[in-house]
Each structure stands twice: as C-alpha cells, then as structure tokens.
Amino acid sequence: MKTHFTLKDLFKLSGKKGDPMGSEESCIYFDGKIAAAAGHHATLAIDCHQRIGEPILVSVKDLKTALTVAPDLTLWERDGYLLANGVRVPRVLAATVVPPQTMEILELERAHWRSIVRPFRIDGGLWKQLMPAMAGNDIRFYLNGAFMDFSTGAIVTVDGNRLHLIEGAIPVVQLPPEHLRGIIIPSGMVKLLSAVGGVQESFVLEKRPGAPTHVVAGDTDKLPERAICFAVANGRFRIRTIASDNYPNYREPFERNRSHPVAICLDVPATSALKTVARVAGCNTNYDGITIEGAGSRMRVSHLDRISQEIALGETVSKPFTALVRGGYLMNAIDAAGSFGVSVWMRYSPEDGRGIYVGAEDFHAIVMTMKDEVDEEGESIAGTEKAEEKPLSTVGN
C-alpha cells in the first residue's frame, strides 16, 4: 500500500515524453501550491508549496539534477531566473504550452463540471483481482479498462475470453440517461491504482451541457465527458474515462454460468492439482490448455500426455463432464477468488459447455472453454497452434 507520494512518483507518471504537457521532454507542473504530472489519460498532484509567481513547467531531467543537491525541492525566482535547490534551471510558462485537455483536468473548474457520483470509498486491493481479465490493446476500445457499473454496484473486466466481476464494490447510483450506466477507467490507470492499493476515496464528475470540450472528434464526441477522481494518501488522481455508449452485456453470461448444475468446492488438494498441471501447461509455448474431467467423486486434470493428476472430491458431481480450458486463465480466476473467501466454487454445464464459472463471496469469474479439434489419428492439432476459443458476448446495452 502506498502511504506517501513524492516527486519521484510524478516522474514515473510523466513518462519519457512530454506530449501531455505540450513539451518536447517530460515536465512537472508547478503553480505554487501543487506539483503535478500528466499522462495521456490522467494527472497526479501532490501538495508542493513553492515561491513562484505563475504556473510553470520544469523538466524532469533538471529536477533530478536539483534533487542531487538536497532531498527536498525548493524553487524560487531571482533576477528573472528560476533556481531549484540553488541550481539555475530553465522553465516554461504553463499557459503557453499545456494543451487545453490537460489543463482542464488539472483545474476541473466547477463552472464546467458537475458531480454525478458523490464521494465513496473503494478497496484498492480489488483492482488486482480484476486485472487478469482486462484487455489492454483491443480494437474494441471500451474493453481496454475496468467498467464501474453504478446501476448494479459491480466492477467488471472482460477481454473477450474471460470475465472477472466483483459485486458490491461501489455504490448503486442512477446516472444521467444520455450516457453509459457507468464509467470505464483506462487499463493503464487501473494498473497504477492496483499498485497504489489502500483505501481510495473517489467521486465522479461529468462535463456540464454547453461547457467547452476538448475531446478529439469522432463517434463518441457527442457523449458527455466524464472524469473520476481518487484521493490516496497525499496523492490526488484525476482520470479522464473512456467515452463509450457501449459495453458487453456481461450480466447474461454471468447469471447463466453461476447457476450451472455441476458444482465443485475446490479444496486444497483440488486447487493444488489444478495449479500443478496449469504450471506445466504454461511452459508449453504452443498450447497451454488443460483438460478437466469429473465423474462420481473423482476429478482428473491433465495437460496432453505430459502430466495428469487425479483428485478425490468431497462430494459426488451431479453429472459427468469434460472441459478444456486455458490453464493460466483458470488459475488467475482461482487465485482471485481465493482472496475473497475460504470456499472457492467451480461450476460447469456439460450441456452448455461454453464456460467454467469460478467464484467466492462477491467475486465471480467466467473462463470460456476451448474447442478441442482432433485429427483422424486422434492426435490433437493444438500442439501446433492454439485451440480456438469461444468469445464472450459483446452485445451492447
């Protein structure tokens, strides 16, 4: 858990290029009260009182030089020059270079923004459990992040082949009807929030009708802009959300899969066997599928002919079944579920056959099954190429 942010944390967010600040190189923004860094989707600010007349940008390179003189930064102006810990450094007036889309997130003028979700708290540890199913570079841009569904109180990630969902993570709020019923936080910011952890204070804003807009024109430029703000320790994140009026109808596969008839409580021996076989499958760069077979009171887990383990179950499965699934995906789901409760359940339907459900308490995951194609001699062609996967529905709301 992050307990204190410093200039070094701002350096990391600013990256290697200064595009978000309108500069040729990475810079930090100072206005006398705060220091802030900007990425393409967000800003991070910390209190940093300095004796300067107006907002300026100072390059990360020059700030690092100044911090070799003293661990804490002190800026002051003298004879028309800027001194950083006594080192003369160049600076640029922020008003002359910072793009409007960055400046408006830094300032968040009340005249331009309205609150649509009042302050609430979220457990920063939840992001880690959602990240495995989060897309990062999908052509369906709305999948490249975490969806906070304020109509149900759930946070969900979907990458087309799996789904991770946490219920009761956020308050249920009726949002304005002209937009998506929630917000989508970009994947890069979800990763950062996960690394920060801790209790995260948050609220959501929406651009007021008629307020100036700086989004790039396109299919989503007519949607109201939204931003989510997080306060963690002494850091304040302001994140521009992904504008979209579309998101997969995740409730349908979620409700269908969690009621599957075959239910297995994954005790320690069963979990250990699944993880062992999955690790072996993960070493196969061509094919990482594992086969799960259940009948009576026993379950068998195998990867091709390389490894096979059989487990005695504590109860009898209602129907015999065989399912083929990517081992790494299943392990991600089991590990995430294990952090929510002692009893982790796996469900499957031989008749449906489209996905395996894993859940515990408020956490739920669906891992889509793989299609096993066998040639005439009975040898799986998955050894030379990855088996096909059945994607989750991407029907819009």
C-alpha positions in Angstrom: 0.0 0.0 0.0 1.3 3.4 -1.0 1.5 5.7 2.1 3.2 8.8 0.6 3.7 10.2 -2.9 6.8 12.2 -3.8 8.2 13.9 -6.9 9.7 10.6 -7.9 6.2 9.2 -8.3 5.3 12.1 -10.5 8.4 11.4 -12.6 7.1 7.9 -13.3 3.7 9.1 -14.5 5.1 11.7 -16.7 6.9 9.0 -18.7 9.7 9.7 -21.2 7.9 12.2 -23.5 6.3 15.5 -22.6 3.3 15.3 -25.0 0.5 15.5 -22.4 2.1 18.7 -21.1 2.8 20.1 -24.6 6.5 19.9 -24.1 9.3 18.1 -26.0 10.5 16.4 -22.8 8.9 15.1 -19.6 7.9 18.0 -17.3 6.3 18.6 -14.0 3.7 21.3 -13.5 4.1 23.8 -10.5 1.6 26.5 -9.6 2.9 27.5 -6.2 0.5 25.1 -4.3 0.9 21.8 -6.1 3.2 19.7 -8.2 1.5 17.6 -10.9 2.4 15.1 -13.6 0.2 14.2 -16.6 -0.2 11.1 -18.6 -2.4 10.7 -21.7 -5.5 9.8 -19.5 -4.8 11.3 -16.1 -2.9 13.7 -13.8 -1.4 13.1 -10.4 -0.9 16.0 -8.0 0.7 16.4 -4.6 0.9 19.4 -2.3 4.1 21.3 -3.1 4.2 24.9 -1.9 6.8 27.0 -3.8 7.7 30.7 -4.2 6.8 31.2 -7.8 4.6 33.8 -9.5 2.6 31.8 -12.0 2.2 28.2 -13.2 5.3 26.8 -14.8 6.8 23.6 -16.2 10.2 22.3 -15.2 11.8 19.3 -17.0 12.2 16.1 -15.1 15.8 16.0 -16.1 16.5 19.3 -14.4 14.5 18.4 -11.3 16.5 15.2 -10.9 19.7 17.4 -11.0 18.3 19.7 -8.3 17.5 16.7 -6.1 21.1 15.7 -6.1 21.8 18.9 -4.1 19.1 18.3 -1.5 16.4 15.6 -1.0 13.6 18.2 -0.8 12.8 20.6 -3.6 12.8 24.3 -3.1 12.0 26.7 -6.0 12.5 30.4 -6.1 12.9 33.2 -8.7 15.8 35.6 -8.7 16.8 38.2 -11.3 14.4 36.6 -13.9 15.8 33.1 -13.4 14.4 30.0 -11.7 16.5 28.3 -9.0 15.9 24.8 -7.9 17.8 24.0 -4.7 20.2 26.7 -5.8 20.7 25.3 -9.3 19.6 27.6 -12.2 17.2 25.7 -14.4 15.0 26.7 -17.4 11.3 26.8 -17.1 8.3 27.4 -19.4 5.1 29.2 -18.6 2.4 26.6 -18.4 -0.2 28.8 -20.0 1.8 28.9 -23.3 2.2 25.2 -23.9 0.0 23.0 -21.8 -2.8 21.6 -24.0 -6.4 22.5 -23.0 -7.4 18.9 -22.5 -4.7 18.5 -19.9 -5.3 21.9 -18.2 -9.0 21.3 -17.8 -8.3 18.0 -15.9 -5.7 19.8 -13.7 -8.1 22.6 -12.8 -11.6 20.9 -13.0 -13.4 24.2 -12.9 -16.7 24.0 -11.1 -18.4 26.1 -13.8 -17.6 23.3 -16.4 -18.1 20.1 -14.3 -20.9 18.7 -12.2 -20.9 15.9 -9.7 -22.8 12.7 -10.7 -21.5 10.3 -8.1 -20.9 11.6 -4.6 -17.7 10.7 -2.7 -17.3 7.0 -1.8 -14.6 4.6 -0.8 -13.2 1.7 -2.6 -10.7 -1.0 -1.5 -7.6 -0.5 -3.7 -6.8 -4.2 -3.3 -9.8 -5.1 -5.6 -8.1 -3.9 -8.8 -5.5 -6.7 -8.6 -8.3 -9.3 -8.8 -9.8 -7.6 -11.9 -6.7 -7.0 -13.9 -6.2 -10.6 -15.3 -9.4 -10.3 -17.4 -8.7 -6.7 -18.5 -7.9 -6.1 -22.2 -5.1 -3.6 -22.9 -4.9 -3.1 -26.6 -8.2 -4.4 -28.0 -9.7 -2.8 -31.1 -12.9 -2.7 -29.1 -11.6 0.3 -27.2 -14.2 0.1 -24.5 -12.7 -3.2 -23.3 -9.4 -1.6 -22.5 -10.1 -0.9 -18.9 -12.4 -1.6 -15.9 -16.1 -0.9 -16.1 -17.6 0.5 -12.9 -21.3 -0.3 -13.3 -23.2 2.1 -11.0 -26.5 0.6 -11.9 -25.5 -2.7 -10.1 -22.6 -1.7 -7.8 -20.2 -4.0 -9.7 -16.8 -3.6 -11.2 -16.1 -5.8 -14.2 -13.4 -6.6 -16.7 -13.8 -8.5 -19.9 -11.2 -9.4 -22.6 -13.5 -11.5 -24.8 -12.4 -14.9 -23.4 -12.9 -14.4 -19.7 -14.7 -12.2 -17.2 -13.8 -11.1 -13.7 -16.5 -9.3 -11.6 -16.8 -8.0 -8.1 -20.2 -7.3 -6.7 -20.9 -4.6 -4.1 -17.7 -2.8 -4.7 -19.2 0.6 -5.5 -22.4 2.4 -4.6 -25.6 2.0 -6.7 -26.3 5.3 -8.4 -28.7 6.3 -11.1 -26.6 8.2 -13.6 -27.9 10.6 -16.3 -29.6 8.6 -19.0 -27.8 10.0 -22.0 -24.6 8.0 -21.4 -23.4 4.6 -20.3 -24.7 3.5 -16.9 -21.2 3.6 -15.5 -17.6 4.6 -16.4 -14.6 2.9 -17.9 -11.3 3.5 -16.3 -8.4 3.1 -18.8 -6.3 -0.1 -18.2 -3.0 1.9 -17.5 -4.7 3.7 -14.7 -6.2 0.5 -13.3 -2.7 -0.9 -13.1 -1.5 2.2 -11.3 -4.4 2.2 -8.8 -3.7 -1.5 -8.2 0.0 -0.8 -7.4 -1.1 2.0 -5.0 -3.6 -0.1 -3.1 -5.1 1.1 0.2 -8.4 2.8 0.8 -9.2 5.1 -2.2 -11.6 8.0 -1.8 -13.4 8.6 -5.1 -16.1 10.7 -6.8 -17.2 11.1 -10.4 -17.8 14.3 -12.5 -19.5 15.0 -15.8 -19.0 17.9 -18.1 -21.9 20.3 -17.9 -24.0 20.8 -21.0 -22.6 23.7 -23.1 -19.2 23.6 -21.4 -16.2 23.8 -23.7 -15.0 20.4 -24.9 -11.5 19.3 -26.0 -12.0 15.7 -27.0 -11.0 14.5 -30.4 -13.9 14.5 -32.8 -15.3 11.0 -33.6 -18.1 8.6 -32.9 -18.0 9.4 -29.1 -17.5 13.2 -29.3 -21.2 13.8 -28.7 -21.2 11.9 -25.4 -20.8 13.8 -22.1 -17.2 13.8 -20.9 -16.7 12.1 -17.5 -13.8 12.1 -15.1 -13.2 10.1 -11.9 -11.0 11.4 -9.1 -9.2 9.4 -6.5 -7.5 10.5 -3.3 -4.9 8.1 -2.0 -2.6 9.1 0.9 -1.3 12.6 -0.2 -1.8 11.9 -3.9 -4.8 13.1 -6.0 -5.6 11.3 -9.3 -7.8 12.9 -11.9 -8.6 10.4 -14.7 -10.4 11.0 -17.9 -12.6 8.0 -18.5 -13.1 6.2 -21.8 -16.1 7.7 -23.6 -18.4 5.0 -24.9 -22.1 4.2 -25.1 -21.4 0.5 -25.5 -20.2 -2.3 -23.2 -20.7 -6.1 -23.3 -23.9 -7.4 -21.8 -21.9 -9.2 -19.1 -24.9 -9.9 -16.8 -26.3 -12.6 -19.1 -23.3 -14.9 -19.3 -22.6 -14.2 -15.6 -26.1 -15.2 -14.4 -26.1 -18.2 -16.7 -22.8 -19.6 -15.7 -23.0 -19.2 -12.0 -26.1 -21.4 -11.9 -24.6 -24.3 -13.8 -25.6 -27.7 -12.3 -22.1 -29.2 -11.8 -20.7 -27.6 -8.6 -17.3 -28.5 -7.1 -15.8 -27.0 -4.0 -12.1 -26.5 -4.7 -10.4 -27.7 -1.5 -6.7 -27.6 -1.0 -5.9 -30.9 -2.9 -8.1 -29.9 -5.9 -6.6 -26.4 -6.1 -3.0 -27.8 -5.8 -3.6 -30.3 -8.6 -5.1 -27.7 -10.9 -2.2 -25.3 -10.3 0.4 -28.0 -10.8 -1.0 -29.0 -14.2 -1.5 -25.4 -15.2 2.1 -24.6 -14.4 3.3 -27.4 -16.7 0.9 -26.3 -19.4 2.2 -22.7 -19.1 5.7 -24.0 -20.1 4.3 -25.1 -23.4 4.5 -22.1 -25.7 2.3 -23.7 -28.4 -0.6 -24.8 -26.3 -1.5 -24.2 -22.7 -4.8 -26.0 -22.4 -5.7 -28.3 -19.6 -8.4 -31.0 -19.6 -10.7 -31.3 -16.6 -12.8 -34.5 -16.3 -15.2 -35.2 -13.5 -17.3 -38.3 -12.7 -18.6 -39.7 -9.4 -16.5 -38.4 -6.6 -13.3 -38.0 -8.6 -11.7 -35.4 -10.8 -8.9 -35.8 -13.3 -6.7 -32.8 -14.5 -4.2 -33.3 -17.4 -2.2 -31.4 -20.0 -1.8 -33.5 -23.2 0.2 -36.6 -22.2 2.7 -34.7 -20.2 1.1 -34.7 -16.8 -2.1 -36.0 -15.2 -3.4 -35.8 -11.6 -6.5 -37.3 -10.1 -8.3 -35.9 -7.1 -10.8 -37.4 -4.7 -13.7 -34.9 -4.3 -15.5 -34.3 -1.0 -18.8 -34.9 -2.8 -20.2 -36.5 -5.9 -20.6 -34.4 -9.0 -24.2 -34.3 -10.3 -23.2 -35.1 -13.9 -20.0 -36.5 -15.6 -18.2 -33.8 -17.6 -15.1 -33.0 -19.6 -13.9 -29.4 -20.2 -10.9 -27.9 -21.9 -9.7 -24.5 -20.7 -6.6 -22.4 -20.7 -4.7 -23.2 -17.5 -3.4 -19.8 -16.9 -6.8 -18.2 -17.2 -8.3 -20.7 -14.8 -5.5 -20.2 -12.2 -6.0 -16.4 -12.4 -9.6 -16.8 -11.6 -9.0 -19.3 -8.7 -6.3 -17.1 -7.2 -8.5 -14.0 -7.3 -11.5 -15.9 -5.8 -9.2 -17.3 -3.1 -8.6 -13.8 -1.8 -12.3 -13.3 -1.1 -13.3 -16.4 0.8 -12.2 -19.8 2.1 -14.7 -21.7 -0.1 -14.0 -21.4 -3.8 -16.5 -23.0 -6.1 -16.2 -24.1 -9.7 -19.3 -24.7 -11.8 -19.8 -26.2 -15.3 -22.6 -27.4 -17.5 -22.0 -30.3 -19.9 -25.0 -29.2 -21.9 -24.0 -25.6 -22.2 -20.2 -26.2 -22.4 -19.3 -22.6 -23.1 -17.6 -21.5 -19.9 -16.4 -22.5 -16.5 -17.5 -20.4 -13.5 -15.2 -19.7 -10.5 -16.5 -17.8 -7.5 -16.2 -17.0 -3.8 -18.3 -14.5 -1.9 -18.6 -11.3 -4.0 -16.0 -12.4 -6.6 -17.1 -14.1 -9.8 -15.2 -15.2 -12.9 -16.0 -16.9 -16.2 -13.3 -18.6 -18.3 -14.5 -19.6 -21.7 -13.8 -23.1 -22.8 -11.6 -24.1 -25.7 -12.6 -26.1 -28.8 -10.6 -29.3 -29.0 -10.1 -30.4 -32.6 -8.7 -33.9 -33.1 -7.4 -35.3 -36.4 -8.2 -38.8 -37.8 -5.4 -40.4 -35.8 -6.7 -39.0 -32.6 -3.8 -36.5 -32.1 -4.7 -33.0 -31.1 -3.7 -30.4 -33.6 -3.5 -27.9 -30.7 0.1 -28.9 -30.4 1.0 -26.8 -33.4 -1.4 -23.9 -32.9 -3.6 -22.6 -30.1 -7.1 -24.0 -29.9 -10.0 -21.8 -30.8 -11.7 -20.0 -28.0 -15.3 -19.1 -27.8 -15.6 -15.4 -27.1 -17.9 -13.8 -24.5 -20.9 -12.0 -25.9 -20.2 -8.4 -26.8 -23.8 -7.3 -27.2 -24.3 -3.7 -26.3 -26.6 -2.5 -23.6 
